[in-house]
Amino acid sequence: MATPPDQQPVQPYGQPPTIIINNSAAVSAAAVIGGVGLRRRRQSIWAHFWLLMFTAGIGNVFYAMHVSRWNRDRGL
């Protein structure tokens, strides 16, 4: 069954649905709260190095606890 050159082929189904993806609002709302972007605080290798040199490693424990608590309190 050939289609004549001046006609479109007949589709057994209707037009495909129009899909609109709008994820810009959700991303901006989740990333920015109160105008300040919340980012996970990371451990600094240099802070650990200098704390190791000056506090014999005890400062590293307190620094790691501080950063972990900061992230946990903010749900990050």
The 8 nearest C-alpha neighbors of each residue, nearest first, counted from 0:
[[1, 2, 3, 8, 9, 4, 6, 7],
 [0, 2, 3, 4, 8, 6, 7, 9],
 [3, 1, 8, 4, 0, 6, 7, 5],
 [2, 4, 5, 6, 1, 7, 8, 0],
 [5, 3, 6, 2, 7, 1, 8, 0],
 [4, 6, 3, 7, 2, 8, 1, 9],
 [7, 5, 4, 3, 8, 2, 9, 1],
 [6, 8, 9, 5, 2, 4, 3, 10],
 [9, 7, 2, 10, 6, 3, 1, 4],
 [8, 10, 7, 11, 6, 12, 2, 13],
 [9, 11, 12, 8, 13, 14, 7, 15],
 [12, 10, 9, 13, 8, 14, 15, 7],
 [13, 11, 10, 14, 15, 9, 16, 8],
 [14, 12, 15, 11, 10, 16, 9, 17],
 [13, 15, 16, 12, 10, 17, 11, 9],
 [16, 14, 13, 17, 12, 18, 10, 11],
 [17, 15, 18, 14, 13, 19, 12, 20],
 [16, 18, 19, 15, 14, 20, 13, 21],
 [19, 17, 16, 20, 15, 21, 14, 22],
 [20, 18, 21, 17, 22, 16, 23, 15],
 [19, 21, 22, 18, 23, 17, 24, 25],
 [22, 20, 23, 19, 24, 25, 26, 18],
 [21, 23, 25, 24, 20, 26, 27, 19],
 [22, 24, 26, 25, 21, 27, 28, 20],
 [25, 23, 27, 26, 22, 28, 21, 29],
 [26, 24, 28, 22, 27, 23, 29, 21],
 [27, 25, 29, 23, 28, 24, 30, 22],
 [26, 28, 30, 24, 29, 25, 31, 23],
 [29, 27, 25, 26, 31, 30, 24, 32],
 [28, 30, 26, 27, 31, 25, 32, 24],
 [29, 31, 27, 28, 36, 26, 37, 32],
 [32, 30, 36, 28, 35, 34, 29, 27],
 [33, 31, 34, 35, 36, 30, 28, 29],
 [32, 34, 35, 31, 36, 28, 37, 30],
 [33, 35, 32, 31, 36, 37, 30, 28],
 [36, 34, 33, 31, 32, 37, 30, 38],
 [35, 37, 31, 30, 32, 38, 34, 33],
 [38, 36, 35, 30, 31, 39, 32, 73],
 [39, 37, 40, 36, 75, 30, 70, 41],
 [38, 40, 75, 70, 41, 37, 73, 69],
 [39, 41, 38, 70, 66, 42, 69, 67],
 [42, 40, 39, 43, 66, 67, 70, 38],
 [41, 43, 44, 66, 40, 63, 46, 47],
 [44, 42, 46, 45, 41, 47, 48, 40],
 [43, 45, 47, 46, 48, 42, 49, 41],
 [46, 44, 48, 47, 43, 49, 50, 42],
 [45, 47, 43, 49, 48, 44, 50, 42],
 [48, 46, 50, 44, 45, 49, 59, 51],
 [47, 49, 45, 51, 46, 50, 44, 52],
 [50, 48, 52, 51, 46, 47, 53, 45],
 [49, 51, 47, 53, 58, 54, 52, 48],
 [50, 52, 56, 55, 48, 49, 54, 53],
 [51, 53, 49, 50, 55, 54, 48, 56],
 [54, 52, 50, 51, 55, 49, 56, 58],
 [53, 55, 50, 56, 58, 51, 57, 52],
 [56, 54, 51, 57, 53, 52, 50, 58],
 [55, 57, 51, 59, 54, 58, 50, 60],
 [58, 56, 59, 60, 54, 55, 61, 51],
 [59, 57, 61, 50, 60, 56, 54, 62],
 [60, 58, 62, 56, 57, 61, 47, 50],
 [59, 61, 63, 58, 62, 57, 64, 56],
 [62, 60, 64, 58, 63, 59, 65, 57],
 [61, 63, 65, 59, 64, 60, 58, 66],
 [64, 62, 60, 66, 65, 61, 59, 67],
 [65, 63, 61, 67, 62, 66, 68, 60],
 [64, 66, 62, 68, 63, 67, 61, 69],
 [67, 65, 69, 63, 68, 64, 70, 62],
 [66, 68, 64, 70, 69, 65, 63, 71],
 [67, 69, 71, 65, 70, 66, 72, 64],
 [70, 68, 66, 72, 67, 71, 65, 73],
 [71, 69, 75, 67, 73, 68, 72, 39],
 [70, 72, 68, 74, 73, 69, 75, 67],
 [73, 71, 69, 74, 70, 68, 75, 67],
 [72, 74, 70, 71, 75, 69, 37, 68],
 [75, 73, 71, 72, 70, 69, 39, 68],
 [74, 70, 73, 39, 71, 38, 72, 37]]
